[in-house]
Amino acid sequence: MTGRHRRIIAHRGGVVGDEHAENSPAAVEAAIERGYWMIEVDIRESRDGKLVVHHDADFTKFYHDPRQLAEMSWPEIAELRAEPGGSRPLQFHELAALAKGRLRLMLDLKPRIQSAAYFDAVKRVLREQDLLRTAYVINTQHPAEWVDAGARVGLTLDQIEAAAARGEDVARGYILFEHGRDLDSAKVKRGQALTVPVVPSINIYHYADLDDHMTAAESDMRRMLALDVEEFQIDSPYDVWLR
C-alpha cells in the first residue's frame, strides 16, 4: 500500500492497547511518534461541569471503576489511575494543550443533549489552543454552529446530500464520515464528487460479529485505498497497513 499520502486519525485518543490507556498522555505521545495526523477524542461532562476526555460512560475500562462519569465530580475523577500507565483522566483543556501544534483533533461529543454552555466551553478550549479551524466534529446536534465556527462536521452521505440540496457549501464545512464496512464505491465516489473529505471509520467494535477483525479491517482499508481515500479514522492496531 504505497504511493498515496495517508492521513491517519487515532480513535480513542492515540495509540491504545496493552501499553497505553485511551486518551492518556502516553497514547497521545505515541500517536505523534508514529506520525498520526489527528486523534479522535471523546468529551463528556462531569457532575460539576468539567470537560473530561473519556470514551465510555463509566470508568470500568482501564480504570476498573464502574461509576458513571456524569455522576462524579472532577476531584473524584482526578483520583482514578489507569492501567496501564498510572495516569489520571485528562480534562479537555489538558489534552488540547498536548495536541497544540502537533496534532489535529476530531471531537466526539458525548452528551446526549449538548447545551450552549457545553458548546461554548469546547469551542473556547479549541480557540485557546489554535485547534478550532482544523478540527473535525462528530455526533453533534448543531452542525451549522460548528461549521460557522470554522470546524468541519462529520455527516453521512444522506445528510450531506440533504445539506447540498438546501444550498449549503458542503465542500467547506463537512466530511463524509461512515463506517468503513458501510462505505461502498458509489458512496465514496459521490463524496469525492461533492469535494468533501471521505473519512471511513474502521474500529474494532465494528467487527464484533466476526472471528477475525484484523483481516476484515485490512480488507476494508484496501478497498478504500483502491478508491483513492486518503483519510482514515482507526483503532491503532490497524495502522500496520497505513503507516
N, C-alpha and C positions, 0 to 999 in steps of 0.2 A: 504494500500500500504506500506508494511513493508518488511524488510529483505534484501534489496539491498542498497548499498551505492549509493547515488544520488548526482551528481554534477550539480548545477543549475547556469545558466548564465542569468543574468538580461538584457533584452532588453531595449534599450534607457537609459542605464547608471545607473540602480539601481532600487530601489522601487519607482515607479512613479504613481502619481494619484492626489487626492484632497489635499494631504498633502505635496507632494514633486514634484517639476518640474523635467522633464527629464534632465539627465546629470548634475545635480546640486550636490553640496557638500552634501546636506541633503539626496538626493537619494542614493548617494554612501555610506554614513554612515549607512543608514537604511538597505542597502543590506548586509553590514558587520554584523550588529546586527542580521539579520535573517539567517546568516550562508551561504550566497551565496559563490560560488567558484570563479566566474568570472562575469564581467559585459561587455556587448556589448556597444561600443561607436562609434559614427559616427564622422568622421573627415573631415571637409571642410576647404577650404582656403578662407580667406578674400581678399578683393581687394588689400591690401598691403602685402599679402603673409603670414599672420599669420595662424597657425593651430588652428581652433576653433572647439570645440566639440558641435555639434548640429545635430539633426536628419533631420529636414525639410530644404528645400532650402530657405525658408523665416522664419521670426520670429513671424508669426501670432499666432501659438500655444504657450501658456504660456506667451509670451511677448506682444501680441496684437499689433505687428508691422509688416505690410505687406512687408517691404523691403526685398530684396534678400540678403542673407549673402555675396555672392560673389561680390556684388556691394557696400559693405560697408567696410570702414576701421576699424581697430581694435579700435581706440578711439571712433568711433561711436557705435560699438557693445558694448563696455565696459560701455556705459551709460544706456543700457537696464536693466530692472529689472523684474524678473519673478513673476508671480502669479500662485501658492502660493510661499511664502518663501522670496521673495525680493532679491534673489541672481542674480548676473550678469552671462552671459555666461562665460564658462571657456575656456582658451586656453588648448591645449592638454597637454602641459608640466605640467600644474597645476593639471589636473585630474590624470595624471600618478603619480605625487608625492603623491596624496591622496591614490592611489592604492598600492604603493610600499610596499612589504612585507605583504600585507593584502588581495589583490585580484589580480587575473589574468585579462588580457584584451583580449576581442575579438574586433577586429577593423573592422568596416565597412567603407571602403574607398570610399568617395562620389564623388570626381571629376570624370567627365566622361572620361577625359584624365589625367592620373596620370604621371606627369613629373618626371624626375630623381631627381630634387630638392625636390619635394614633398616626394618621396620615401626616400631620404636620411634624410630629416628632421624628418619624422615619426620614422624611424629606429634609429636615433640619440637619440631621446627622450626615446625610449624603452631601449636602451643600458644604458643611464644615470641612469635610474631607475631600472635596472636589471629585465626588464619585457619582453625582446625580446624572449628568448628561451622558455617561457611559453605561448606566445601569439598565438591566432588564428587570421587569416586574411581572410576576405570575400570581394567579389566584387573587386578583383584586376585583372588588365590586365597582371600582371607579376608574376604569381605563382612561377615560378622557382627561381626568385630572392629572394622571401621571404623564400622559403624552404632553399636555400643556406645560408640565413642569420640566420637560426635556428628556424624560426616560422613554424607553421602548417597552411595550406591553406584549406579553405572550398570549396569543389567541389561537383557537382552532381555525381551520380553513373556512368553515361555515361562518364563523364570527368575522373574519377578515373580509370575506365576500360581502357580508351584510354592511360592514363599515364602508367598503368601496361603493356599494350601491347608494349609501347615504351621501356620497360625495367627499368622504374623508380622504386625506392623503395618506393612504395606508403605508406607502413606502417610507414615510417619515417617522411613523410612530409605532409600528407593530413588528412582531416576529411571528412566524408560523411555528407554533410550539405544540407538538403532539408526541405521543409515544412512538418510538421507532417501529414497534410492531404494527402500528396502525397507519403509518405513512406509506402509501403506495406511490408508484411512479406518477400517476395522474395528479395527486395532491402536491407532490414535490414540484413538478413542472408548473403547476398553476401558481404556487407560491413564488417561484422564480420569475414567472411572467409578470406577477404583481410587484416584483422587485422588493420583496420583503425577505429578510434573512430566514432561512429554513433551519430550525434547530430541533432535531429529534432528541427526545428524552429516552435514554437507554439505561434503565436502572434495574437492579437485581430483583426487586419485588415484581417487576413486570413479567417475570418468567417463573413466578412461584408455582405455576401449574406444570412446569416441565422438569424433567430429571436433570438436564444438563443446561444450566443457564448460560454458561460460558460459550458453548457452541452456538446457542440461539442468538446471543448478543453479537458474536462475531459475524454471523450471517446477516443480521440487520445492519451492522456497520458497513460491511462490504457492499450491501445493496445500496445504502445511502451514498457511499463514496463513488459508486458507479454512476450515480445521478448528479455528481459534482456538488454534493452537500459538503460544506466546509466547517460548520459549527456543530458540536455535539455536547449535550449535557449528559454526563455519565457517572456511574459509580466507579471509583478509581481502579478496581481490579480489571476493568475493561480497557484501560489506557494502553495496554500492551500492543494493541492493534493500531494505535493512533500516534503515539509519541515518535 
